[in-house]
Amino acid sequence: GSDVLSSLLRVSVTDSSMPEPGAAPRRSPQGVPYSDLPHIVNADGLHLFCRYWEPTGQPRALVFIAHGAGEHCGPYDEMAQRLKELSLLVFAHDHVGHGQSEGDRMNIKDFQIYIRDSLQHIDLMKSRHPDLPVFIVGHSMGGAISILTACERPGDFVGVVLIAPLVQMNPESATPFKVFMAKLLNHMLPSLTMGSIESKWLSRDKRQVEAYDADELNYHGGMRVSFGMQLMAAVERMQREIPSISWPFLLLHGDADKLCDIRGSRMMYDNSLSTDKKIKIYEGGYHALHHDLPEVAESVLKELTTWITEHIPAATSQEAQ
Ligand SMILES: O=C1CC[C@@H](CCC(=O)N2CCC(COc3ccc(F)cc3Cl)CC2)N1
């Protein structure tokens, strides 16, 4: 009757994506207003913290860095500085639910969100520098994001550098029984947490492990079953996509990696169509190669910067004039 109608009319409609003019400013998980931070707003209205390393002169290429699960893009500063010194314009953001970005900590409704947000940031930077070649560098889960991003835009990237990428599940943790239990639990208790990432397997350099453990921008809680399911789905999607990959890539992987099985990198190297591909195995190397023993970390930076600069297309005649 009319009373129902009148009560409905009293309901005030608030649209969260359009905050009222006087609304409090959106703040990072650390309490910093995003108006004070470099950021982009993703398709779901979440603020993603960004970092940029811009060379002084004219940049020769764009490099997007995709970080791994539970970390953020800050620890890539040294790598980015080395690339910036070679006149490359490096950019990155903290993925949803990581570091200084918004979102439920180390959780995602759909792995595709990471890829969609990466493409949004890449497209933004390409619109600002339309003539520059674009590279992606990805580590671990960031490697999976890089692979699937390049698969969505196979012609857009001159090269992809993968540091211990997540390509296949670790066979110990992915026994058929454990996978079955994870799927079962995901229906019953999706926010149940499994073990957390054991930092001792990240690097043989204990100062790096201590830095990781002490970094409050990292997520040190347990891995939610639902997040594990999204990682599994990404692994399954890569198995399907790898046979049709034909873009250039560089793979760097330690053969003592206990977090992302090196067999995934070998499988990608062996089963992709790419003719321009390189794999470098680091004997005894742990997972975070770029933060492993100093001589390994230095080698990784040299390999990566050399491969990228060698893959920057020679300037075409009209550009050279
Ligand atoms: O320097 C650094 C700091 C952070 C680290 C990166 C960590 C990262 O991204 N990992 C490692 C762990 C890996 C677990 O994988 C799974 C777990 C459960 C599951 F059900 C299915 C999968 Cl596939 C995912 C990828 N590197």
The ligand as an ORCA input file, in Angstrom:
! r2SCAN-3c Opt
* xyz 0 1
  O      60.504    -12.129     -2.884
  C      59.432    -12.700     -2.631
  C      58.567    -12.381     -1.504
  C      57.263    -13.111     -1.803
  C      57.677    -14.191     -2.786
  C      56.661    -14.478     -3.876
  C      55.694    -15.524     -3.404
  C      54.800    -16.015     -4.535
  O      54.347    -15.220     -5.344
  N      54.541    -17.384     -4.654
  C      55.176    -18.363     -3.772
  C      54.150    -19.302     -3.197
  C      53.298    -19.939     -4.276
  C      52.263    -20.837     -3.621
  O      51.517    -21.450     -4.645
  C      50.341    -22.077     -4.269
  C      49.945    -22.215     -2.948
  C      48.748    -22.855     -2.655
  C      47.948    -23.355     -3.685
  F      46.794    -23.964     -3.404
  C      48.332    -23.217     -5.007
  C      49.536    -22.571     -5.281
  Cl     50.077    -22.372     -6.924
  C      52.620    -18.855     -5.090
  C      53.645    -17.895     -5.694
  N      58.902    -13.691     -3.345
*
